[in-house]
């Protein structure tokens, strides 16, 4: 029995005479089987396109090889494993594959599912635990080794979507060279917060081959649903607040992280609901819409952040223009305005968030009082000055705290505060790595946005939501470098990016097939 999914590709098939087994389904192909039969019964099981080739030839990286009456090639998923050349016992007999040996001596069929399961664990634990995420990330990287192909990964790194996160990390490492008088503990911390971006090309590489990205989305959604239910439980009965150090309605983490998680899930499943409506699965779509509205309601009535209140309108506009025509956009915006008015009238938390922000700004601007809004404005003002002092390459990795310490000498009040995070992603990068860092940061955001924008499918929509939410929220925070928000970006862009790349393969294979048929 030959499990095609166990082996790297291209896998060459001669005369289609062998048995196969895939996900519990088995069958046989005999010499003389038609190409259309092979397409329907074998290769579509793998959700890929079978490139039917002219009889007598098999095309691969090595060019045209001798073959039999009916020949085909399974499009590449990874480089070929060690293969024993097929042989015939006598002229005219069926040629068959005698053996395909998995890479590194492992049973790659057994190992293939391990990274996906570990990714599920990463996604499920992210809203709850930083320690578990770190452990599962390390184990996930180790699980890639048996089927890892360095040459293919190096080729994948040439794509801007994978190369730019790596380039930003490399800049952070190089930035330690000109971080004069900065403690190495600060420099290493500056590298550590960027290092998560290195995982984006690995996730893209894996899920371009795995195709199980939906598992990860479901795991994260299930985990955030538990967070939301716990939040509502605490709101209804404060006795459910099992940890008094957290804000009521925030069972773990903080209001900003929780709100970012719930907003990401809400708009992700709104996109999924639209796809289900298009397939006429209206009951499941209605259930998803109800769940999404429960997430939104939690942010309005239970626990929220000012950052997410800015993100939601922007995400709503992207959702409207992605799934509706002009009339539908206008109707959706009108409904949203009415709903926002009703929320303002009925939610004390929403009114408090808004009125307090206005009051804090006035106190800071008129009396110089220490307020949350005032702190951000002061951090931004100083950060712009630090950037202006070293506009090209910045002040070096980990320099932010030291710069604020030096500036605080002889000052009092808000001007004397010392922080290592200016609460703005652009300024965080600009202070440390100057204009070079800003260019890389915005190039990465743009390339990732372009990877998903205008592409149909749930994976593309989830990736788009992640990029837009991270970009908008990074105006008020350094969310690429923060733990929860940064890992949401890495997971969503990496997994969804791999799925989008995988979806493009059938059209690419169709082009190859057409070219080969014309050459026959």
C-alpha positions in Angstrom: 0.0 0.0 0.0 1.3 3.4 -1.0 0.3 6.4 1.2 1.1 9.3 -1.2 0.8 11.9 1.5 3.7 10.3 3.4 6.2 11.2 0.8 7.8 14.3 -0.6 6.9 15.1 -4.2 7.1 15.1 -7.1 6.2 11.4 -7.0 6.5 9.8 -10.4 3.7 7.4 -11.4 4.2 5.0 -14.3 1.3 3.1 -15.9 -0.8 3.8 -12.8 -0.5 0.2 -11.6 -0.4 0.1 -7.8 -2.6 0.2 -4.7 -3.0 3.3 -2.6 -4.5 4.2 0.7 -5.5 7.7 1.9 -7.5 8.6 5.0 -9.1 5.2 5.1 -10.0 5.2 1.4 -8.3 2.6 -0.8 -8.4 1.5 -4.4 -6.4 0.2 -7.3 -5.3 1.6 -10.6 -4.4 -0.7 -13.5 -2.3 -0.4 -16.6 -4.3 1.4 -19.2 -6.4 3.5 -16.8 -7.5 6.7 -18.5 -6.1 10.0 -17.3 -9.6 11.3 -16.4 -10.2 8.3 -14.2 -6.8 8.9 -12.5 -7.7 12.5 -11.9 -11.0 11.8 -10.3 -10.2 8.8 -8.2 -6.7 9.6 -7.0 -5.3 13.1 -7.2 -8.5 15.0 -6.2 -8.4 13.0 -3.0 -5.4 15.1 -2.2 -7.1 18.4 -3.1 -4.6 19.2 -5.7 -4.5 19.2 -9.5 -3.3 16.2 -11.4 -1.1 17.2 -14.3 -2.0 14.6 -17.0 1.0 14.3 -19.3 1.5 12.9 -22.8 1.9 9.2 -22.9 5.5 8.0 -22.9 6.9 10.8 -20.8 7.1 11.9 -17.2 8.1 15.5 -16.6 10.1 16.5 -13.5 13.0 18.7 -12.6 15.3 16.4 -14.6 13.3 16.8 -17.8 11.6 14.1 -19.8 12.0 10.5 -18.5 11.0 7.2 -20.1 7.6 6.0 -19.0 4.8 3.7 -20.1 1.4 4.1 -21.6 -0.2 6.3 -19.0 2.0 8.6 -17.0 1.5 11.4 -14.5 3.1 13.5 -11.9 1.8 14.6 -8.5 2.7 18.4 -8.2 5.5 19.1 -5.8 4.7 19.5 -2.1 8.3 19.1 -1.0 11.5 17.7 -2.5 11.5 14.0 -3.4 12.3 11.5 -0.7 14.9 8.7 -1.3 13.4 6.6 -4.1 14.2 3.2 -5.6 13.9 3.3 -9.4 10.8 1.5 -10.7 11.5 -1.7 -12.6 9.6 -4.1 -15.0 9.9 -7.9 -14.8 9.4 -8.2 -18.5 8.7 -6.1 -21.5 5.2 -4.7 -21.6 4.4 -5.6 -18.0 3.1 -3.0 -15.6 5.8 -0.7 -14.2 5.4 0.1 -10.5 7.0 1.9 -7.7 8.9 -0.5 -5.6 9.6 1.7 -2.6 9.6 5.2 -1.4 11.7 5.8 1.8 10.7 8.5 4.2 13.2 11.2 5.0 15.6 10.8 7.9 14.4 7.3 8.6 11.2 8.5 10.3 7.7 7.4 9.4 6.6 10.7 7.8 3.0 9.6 7.8 3.0 9.5 11.6 5.0 12.6 11.9 3.0 14.7 9.4 0.1 15.4 11.8 2.3 16.2 14.9 3.0 19.9 13.9 -0.7 20.5 13.2 -1.7 19.1 16.6 1.0 21.2 18.3 -0.2 24.3 16.4 -3.7 23.6 17.8 -2.3 23.6 21.3 -0.4 26.8 20.7 -3.6 28.6 19.4 -5.7 27.2 22.2 -3.3 28.2 25.0 -2.5 31.7 23.7 -5.4 33.5 25.4 -4.6 31.9 28.7 -0.9 31.2 29.2 2.5 32.6 28.1 4.4 29.7 29.4 2.5 27.0 27.5 2.8 29.0 24.3 6.6 29.2 24.7 6.8 25.4 25.4 4.6 24.4 22.5 6.4 26.7 20.1 9.7 25.0 20.9 8.2 21.5 20.5 6.5 22.5 17.3 9.8 23.6 15.8 11.3 20.3 16.7 8.4 18.4 15.2 9.1 20.0 11.8 12.6 18.4 11.6 11.6 14.9 10.2 10.0 16.4 7.1 11.9 19.6 6.9 13.6 20.4 3.6 16.2 23.2 3.9 16.5 23.9 0.2 12.8 24.3 -0.2 12.6 26.5 2.9 15.4 28.6 1.6 13.5 29.0 -1.7 10.4 30.0 0.2 12.3 32.6 2.1 12.7 34.5 -1.2 9.1 35.6 -1.0 8.7 39.0 0.6 6.0 37.8 3.0 8.6 35.5 4.6 11.8 37.5 4.0 10.7 40.9 5.5 10.0 39.5 9.0 13.4 37.9 9.0 15.0 41.1 7.7 13.4 43.1 10.6 14.9 40.5 13.1 18.3 40.7 11.4 18.1 44.5 11.8 17.4 44.1 15.5 20.5 41.9 15.9 22.7 44.3 14.0 21.3 47.1 16.0 23.1 45.9 19.0 26.4 47.0 17.4 25.5 50.7 17.6 23.6 50.5 20.9 26.3 52.5 22.7 26.3 52.3 26.5 23.2 50.1 26.5 23.2 47.1 28.9 23.3 43.8 27.2 20.2 42.7 29.1 18.3 45.5 27.3 19.8 44.7 24.0 18.8 41.0 24.3 15.3 42.0 25.4 15.1 44.1 22.3 16.0 41.1 20.1 13.7 38.8 22.0 10.5 40.7 21.4 11.2 40.8 17.6 12.2 37.1 17.4 8.6 35.9 17.2 8.5 37.3 13.6 11.0 34.5 12.6 8.2 32.0 13.0 6.1 33.6 10.2 8.1 31.9 7.4 8.0 28.6 9.2 4.2 28.7 9.6 3.8 29.7 5.9 6.1 26.9 4.9 4.3 24.2 6.9 0.7 25.2 6.2 1.4 25.5 2.5 1.9 21.8 2.7 -0.4 20.8 5.5 -3.6 22.4 4.5 -5.0 22.0 8.0 -5.1 25.7 8.9 -8.8 25.6 9.8 -7.9 23.4 12.8 -5.8 26.3 14.2 -8.6 28.8 13.6 -11.2 26.6 15.4 -8.9 26.0 18.3 -8.3 29.8 18.8 -12.0 30.5 18.4 -12.9 27.8 21.0 -10.4 29.2 23.5 -11.6 32.8 23.1 -15.2 31.6 23.4 -14.3 30.2 26.8 -12.6 33.5 27.7 -15.8 35.4 26.6 -18.0 33.0 28.7 -15.8 33.5 31.7 -16.0 37.2 31.2 -19.8 37.3 31.1 -19.9 35.0 34.1 -17.9 37.4 36.2 -20.0 40.3 34.9 -23.2 38.5 36.0 -21.8 37.2 39.3 -18.5 38.7 40.6 -18.0 35.5 42.7 -16.8 33.9 39.5 -13.8 36.2 39.5 -11.3 33.5 40.5 -8.3 35.9 40.4 -8.7 39.3 42.1 -5.7 40.8 40.5 -7.4 41.0 37.2 -10.1 43.5 36.2 -13.7 42.2 36.7 -14.8 40.7 33.4 -11.2 39.9 32.4 -10.5 36.4 33.6 -6.9 36.4 32.3 -4.4 38.9 30.8 -5.6 42.4 30.5 -8.5 44.4 28.9 -6.5 45.3 25.9 -5.3 41.8 25.0 -8.7 40.3 25.7 -10.4 42.9 23.5 -8.0 42.3 20.7 -8.7 38.5 20.9 -12.4 38.9 20.9 -12.5 41.5 18.1 -10.3 39.3 15.9 -12.6 36.3 16.5 -15.7 38.3 15.9 -14.8 39.6 12.5 -13.1 36.3 11.6 -16.4 34.4 12.1 -18.4 37.2 10.4 -16.4 36.4 7.3 -17.0 32.7 7.8 -20.7 33.3 8.1 -20.8 35.1 4.8 -19.2 32.2 3.1 -21.8 29.8 4.7 -24.6 32.1 3.5 -23.2 31.9 0.0 -23.4 28.0 0.3 -27.0 28.3 1.7 -26.0 26.9 5.1 -28.0 29.6 6.8 -28.5 27.9 10.2 -24.8 27.5 10.9 -24.2 31.1 9.5 -26.8 32.4 12.0 -25.1 30.6 14.8 -21.7 32.1 13.9 -23.2 35.6 13.6 -24.8 35.2 17.1 -21.4 34.2 18.5 -19.7 37.1 16.8 -22.3 39.5 18.3 -21.7 38.0 21.7 -18.0 38.9 21.4 -18.9 42.4 20.4 -21.4 42.7 23.2 -18.8 41.6 25.7 -16.5 44.5 24.6 -19.4 47.0 24.9 -21.0 45.9 28.1 -18.4 43.9 30.1 -14.7 44.8 29.5 -13.2 46.9 26.7 -10.2 49.1 25.8 -10.0 52.4 23.9 -7.8 50.7 21.3 -10.4 48.2 20.3 -13.0 50.9 20.0 -10.9 52.4 17.3 -10.2 49.0 15.6 -13.9 47.9 15.4 -15.1 50.6 13.0 -12.1 50.1 10.7 -12.6 46.3 10.6 -16.3 46.9 10.0 -15.5 49.0 6.9 -13.1 46.3 5.6 -15.8 43.7 6.2 -18.4 45.8 4.4 -16.3 46.5 1.3 -15.1 42.9 1.1 -18.5 41.2 1.2 -21.1 43.7 0.0 -21.8 45.8 -3.0 -22.3 49.6 -2.7 -25.9 49.4 -1.5 -25.1 46.7 1.0 -22.2 48.8 2.4 -24.5 51.8 2.9 -27.1 49.6 4.7 -24.5 48.0 6.9 -22.9 51.3 7.9 -26.4 52.8 8.7 -27.2 49.8 10.9 -23.8 50.0 12.6 -24.4 53.7 13.4 -27.8 53.0 14.9 -26.3 50.1 16.9 -23.5 52.3 18.1 -26.0 54.9 19.3 -28.0 52.2 21.2 -24.8 50.9 22.7 -23.8 54.4 23.9 -27.2 54.8 25.5 -27.2 51.5 27.3 -23.5 50.8 28.2 -22.0 52.7 31.2 -18.6 51.2 30.3 -18.7 52.5 26.8 -19.6 56.0 27.9 -17.0 55.9 30.7 -14.2 54.9 28.3 -15.0 57.8 26.0 -15.7 60.5 28.5 -12.7 59.6 30.7 -10.4 59.8 27.6 -11.6 63.3 26.9 -11.3 64.4 30.5 -7.7 62.9 30.7 -6.6 64.8 27.7 -7.9 68.1 29.1 -6.2 67.5 32.5 -2.9 66.8 30.7 -3.0 69.7 28.3 -4.2 72.3 30.8 -2.6 71.3 34.1 0.0 68.7 33.1 -1.6 66.0 35.3 -0.4 62.4 35.0 -3.2 60.6 33.0 -3.2 57.6 30.7 -3.8 59.8 27.7 -1.1 62.3 28.9 1.4 59.5 29.3 1.0 58.3 25.8 1.3 61.8 24.4 4.4 62.5 26.5 6.0 59.2 25.4 5.3 60.0 21.8 6.7 63.5 22.1 10.0 62.3 23.6 10.3 59.3 21.2 10.0 61.7 18.2 12.9 63.7 19.6 15.0 60.6 20.2 14.3 59.5 16.6 15.3 62.9 15.3 18.6 62.6 17.0 19.4 59.4 15.0 17.1 59.4 12.0 18.8 56.8 9.7 19.9 53.8 11.8 18.3 54.8 15.2 19.8 54.6 18.6 20.3 50.9 18.7 18.5 47.8 19.9 17.2 48.1 23.5 18.0 51.8 23.7 14.5 53.1 24.6 14.7 52.7 28.4 18.2 54.3 28.6 17.1 57.2 26.5 14.1 57.9 28.8 16.4 57.5 31.9 18.8 60.1 30.6 16.0 62.5 29.7 14.3 62.1 33.1 17.3 63.5 35.1 16.4 66.6 36.9 12.7 66.4 35.8 9.5 65.8 37.8 6.0 64.6 37.2 5.1 63.0 33.9 8.4 64.1 32.3 10.3 62.1 34.8 8.7 58.7 33.9 11.0 56.0 32.6 9.6 53.4 30.2 10.9 50.8 27.7 7.8 51.0 25.4 6.6 54.2 23.8 3.2 52.6 23.1 3.4 53.1 19.4 4.8 50.4 17.1 6.3 52.9 14.6 8.0 55.0 17.2 9.3 51.8 19.0 11.0 50.8 15.7 12.1 54.3 14.8 13.8 55.0 18.1 15.9 51.8 17.9 16.5 51.4 14.1 15.6 54.7 12.5 14.2 55.1 9.0 15.6 51.8 7.9 13.5 50.0 10.5 10.4 52.1 9.6 10.7 51.1 5.9 11.0 47.4 6.8 8.1 47.5 9.2 5.7 49.2 6.8 7.0 47.0 3.9 6.1 43.9 5.9 2.6 45.2 6.8 2.0 46.2 3.2 3.2 42.8 1.8 1.1 40.9 4.2 -1.9 43.0 3.5 -1.4 42.5 -0.2 -1.0 38.8 0.3 -4.6 38.6 1.6 -6.4 41.6 0.0 -8.6 40.7 -2.9 -8.2 37.0 -2.4 -11.4 34.9 -1.8 -11.7 32.4 0.9 -11.8 32.2 4.7 -8.0 32.0 5.1 -7.5 35.2 3.2 -10.1 37.0 5.2 -8.7 35.9 8.6 -5.2 37.0 7.5 -6.6 40.4 6.4 -8.3 40.9 9.7 -5.1 40.1 11.6 -3.0 42.6 9.5 -5.6 45.4 9.7 -6.2 45.0 13.4 -2.5 44.9 14.2 -1.8 47.9 12.1 -4.6 50.0 13.7 -3.9 48.9 17.2 -0.2 49.6 16.8 -1.0 53.3 16.6 -1.6 53.2 20.4 0.5 50.2 21.4 3.6 48.3 20.2 1.4 45.3 19.4 3.9 43.4 17.1 6.3 43.3 20.1 3.6 42.6 22.8 3.1 38.9 23.6 -0.5 38.1 22.9 -1.1 40.6 20.1 2.2 39.8 18.5 1.6 36.0 18.5 -1.9 36.5 17.1 -0.3 38.3 14.2 2.4 35.7 13.7 0.0 32.8 13.9 -2.7 34.3 11.7 -0.4 35.7 9.0 1.7 32.5 9.0 -1.1 30.0 9.0 -3.4 31.9 6.7 -0.5 32.9 4.4 0.4 29.2 4.0 -3.2 28.3 3.2 -3.5 31.1 0.6 -0.2 30.0 -1.0 -1.5 26.4 -1.1 -4.8 27.5 -2.7 -2.8 29.2 -5.5 -1.2 25.9 -6.5 -4.0 24.4 -8.6 -4.0 27.4 -10.9 -0.2 27.2 -11.2 -0.4 23.4 -12.0 -3.1 24.1 -14.6 -0.7 26.4 -16.3 2.0 23.8 -16.2 -0.3 21.2 -17.6 -1.4 23.4 -20.4 2.2 24.2 -21.4 3.1 20.5 -21.4 0.1 19.6 -23.5 1.0 22.2 -26.1 4.5 20.8 -26.2 3.4 17.2 -26.9 
